Amino acid sequence: MTTPQPPNLGIMFRCQLPPETLVEHARRAEAAGFGELWIVEDCFFAGGIASVATALSTTTTIRIGLGIVPAVVRNSAFAAMELATLARLYPGRLIAGFGHGVADWMRQVGAFPPSQLAALQEVTTTVRQLLHGEEVTFHGSYVHLDHVQLEFPPQQPPPIVLGVRGPRSLTLAGQVADGTILAEHSSPAYITWVRQHIARGQREAGRTDHHQLIVYTHCCIDADPAAARQRLRKEIASVMASGAINVQLAPMGILPEVEAMVLQGGADYLAEAMPDEWLDQLAVVGTPDDARASIERLAAAGVDSVVLVPLLDEQDIPFEQWAGLIG
């Protein structure tokens, strides 16, 4: 059996952090040796493109990921202009993420489309064409461009990756994007399932290029593995109980048990009753050796980049320790 290559290791700048802390965070991440820094754009926190530009300007080598821009709130031509400018200023260091956007937020701002899938397909296709220097005429349901071509396309177009999780969206990612971002709570079993849907999309589009797979994962490391898991239990159980990640839990084969525990006692009971094995599959948690084993499992399942997500109450992120989890 071939040993998988160590993945790229990244760290997230969570959207809940004040934007004025970004510069120090980016510099510390780069100095510690992380290969990637991912910046989240959620409503109604700091703007993603402005934040990515700031992080790129204050660092020299680390790759900066934008994860993710809701496709329906950006005009394709203007999104391509912004991304092309950053790609020319900082060649090879930008990764551009697009997604559907959270449905409730998109409704809140009047941007929820009749078909999220079609909107994402049209925006991704046209932005990618523009970044590759093409003249684009496109008249779809959401995107309308008439002989549009960038004056300054980048010599190294940034990869366009989609932050999606369901089967139809994953198949679309394989068809039209360069990679996929998977949200927190992605187990190796789910990642294997994801790869199958992405591969189907690539086959349908006749693509043979490598499709980059990036996974966000909560990280909590402690010399006492029980203490590390305890810190994660309530947060993960709350999301599991909400039903928001059922598509991610199903490939693990635990969804009926999760639903039974929730029915019996809600999220609090689930947090107490769930086995450690579930936590170990859904996060990078435990001792440093446990964390390394988790990252190795993700790599074996087909992940190219593992992005560590600090807990919200993490006051002093151990950048150097986390960056040292892979050689």
ABEGO torsion letter per residue (X at the ends): XBBBBBBBBBBBBBAABBAAAAAAAAAAAAAAGBABBBBBBBOBBBBAAAAAAAAAAABAABBBBBOBBBAAABBAAAAAAAAAAAAAABBGABBBBBBAEBAAAAAAAGABBABAAAAAAAAAAAAAAAAAGBBBBBBBAABBBBGBBBABBBABBBBBBBBBABAAAAAAAAAABABBBBBBGBBAAAAAAAAAAAAAAAAAAGBABBBBBBBBBBBBBBABAAAAAAAAAAAAAAAAAAGAAAAAAAAAGAAAAAAAAAAAAEAAAAAAABBAAAAAAABBBEBAAAAAAAAAAAAAAGBABBBBBBBAABABBBAAAAAAABX
